[in-house]
Amino acid sequence: METGRPSRTALRSARARAVHQVADSPRVFTDPLAARIIGGLESDPAPPGARAMPAEVRLFMALRQRVAEDALRAAGHTRQVVVLGAGLDTFAYRNRNPALRVFEVDHPATQTWKRERLAEAGIEVPDTVVFCPVDFTEQTAESGLVAAGFDPHVPAFFLLLGVAPYLERNALLDTARFVARLPASTELVFDYNQPPSALSPRRRPARGAQAETMARGGEPWRSYFTPPAIAAALTDAGFDGVTDIGWQDCLVRYGLDPALPDLIGGRIAHARTTGPERN
C-alpha cells in the first residue's frame, strides 16, 4: 500500500462494481455511486485494470455484494453495520435507514484517500457513518470499534468482502471469533477462495492466472478453505448457523445463465449467532 492511497485491491474492486453497472446484463447489483467514487468511469466504462478482468470475475464481485446486502436487509434486528476493510465500498452512502449506524473500518491511509474521493465526487457523508481508522499492526478491529463508539450489546452485521483471501488463516479466524463472541446477536458475511485442489482441472488455469495477477500486484492470496472446513471453523468460532453459497447457487438465485463458467471458485459464507444477550 502506498502512503495516502488505497490498496490496489480496493481500487480494483471499486472499478469492477462501477463497470458492472454499465457492462453487464442483467445487472445483479445496483450502485449509483460506484462510478462517482472512483471518478472518470462515466465516460470510460472500462478503465485500465478493469479491461483485463474476466467478466465472470467481475460478476462474482457484484454477486458477493448483492448476497451480503440482501442478507443485511433481511436482518431486521440489526442496528449497527461494520464494514471491515471498507475500501471504496459505498453502502454507507446509499443507506437511507437513519437508525442504522455504519462503521467503516480500514487502514488510515486508505480511509484518508476515500474521504478525499467522497468530497471530490460530491458524495454526502450521512450522520450515520462512523469512520474507524485502524492500523492492524498497532491495534485490533475490536479496540478501534470500541473507541469509535461501537456498542457490543447492540445487534450488529459485519461485512468482510474482498478481504478474506488476502488475510492469513489465523487472522481471518480471529476476526470470526471476535464477531461470534460479542454479547448481542451478530451476522458475518465474507467471501473466500477454495484451494486449487478443490477445483476441477479445467478451472485451475484461469484461477492460477488470477492468483499470479494478485501476487504481481503485491497483494497475494494467503488463505484457502473448502466449504466443510470453513463451516467447521466458523462453528468452532462460536456461530450457531453457517450458510455457504457458491457460484451456481448465485446463478439460480438471481436468474442468471446457468452456463456461465466459474473461473475462480470463490464462495460466500454467511454466519449467524444469537449471542448470549437476545435483543
C-alpha positions, 0 to 999 in steps of 0.5 A, a space after each residue: 500500500 502506498 502512503 495516502 492511497 488505497 490498496 490496489 485491491 480496493 481500487 480494483 474492486 471499486 472499478 469492477 462494481 462501477 463497470 458492472 453497472 454499465 457492462 453487464 446484463 442483467 445487472 445483479 447489483 445496483 450502485 449509483 455511486 460506484 462510478 462517482 467514487 472512483 471518478 472518470 468511469 462515466 465516460 470510460 466504462 472500462 478503465 485500465 485494470 478493469 479491461 483485463 478482468 474476466 467478466 465472470 470475475 467481475 460478476 462474482 464481485 457484484 454477486 458477493 455484494 448483492 448476497 451480503 446486502 440482501 442478507 443485511 436487509 433481511 436482518 431486521 434486528 440489526 442496528 449497527 453495520 461494520 464494514 471491515 476493510 471498507 475500501 471504496 465500498 459505498 453502502 454507507 452512502 446509499 443507506 437511507 435507514 437513519 437508525 442504522 449506524 455504519 462503521 467503516 473500518 480500514 487502514 488510515 491511509 486508505 480511509 484518508 484517500 476515500 474521504 478525499 474521493 467522497 468530497 471530490 465526487 460530491 458524495 454526502 457523508 450521512 450522520 450515520 457513518 462512523 469512520 474507524 481508522 485502524 492500523 492492524 499492526 498497532 491495534 485490533 478491529 475490536 479496540 478501534 470499534 470500541 473507541 469509535 463508539 461501537 456498542 457490543 450489546 447492540 445487534 450488529 452485521 459485519 461485512 468482510 468482502 474482498 478481504 478474506 483471501 488476502 488475510 492469513 488463516 489465523 487472522 481471518 479466524 480471529 476476526 470470526 471469533 471476535 464477531 461470534 463472541 460479542 454479547 448481542 446477536 451478530 451476522 458475518 458475511 465474507 467471501 473466500 477462495 477454495 484451494 486449487 485442489 478443490 477445483 476441477 482441472 479445467 478451472 485451475 488455469 484461469 484461477 492460477 492466472 488470477 492468483 499470479 495477477 494478485 501476487 504481481 500486484 503485491 497483494 497475494 492470496 494467503 488463505 484457502 478453505 473448502 466449504 466443510 472446513 470453513 463451516 467447521 471453523 466458523 462453528 468452532 468460532 462460536 456461530 450457531 448457523 453457517 450458510 455457504 453459497 457458491 457460484 451456481 447457487 448465485 446463478 439460480 438465485 438471481 436468474 442468471 445463465 446457468 452456463 456461465 463458467 466459474 473461473 475462480 471458485 470463490 464462495 460466500 459464507 454467511 454466519 449467524 449467532 444469537 449471542 448470549 444477550 437476545 435483543 
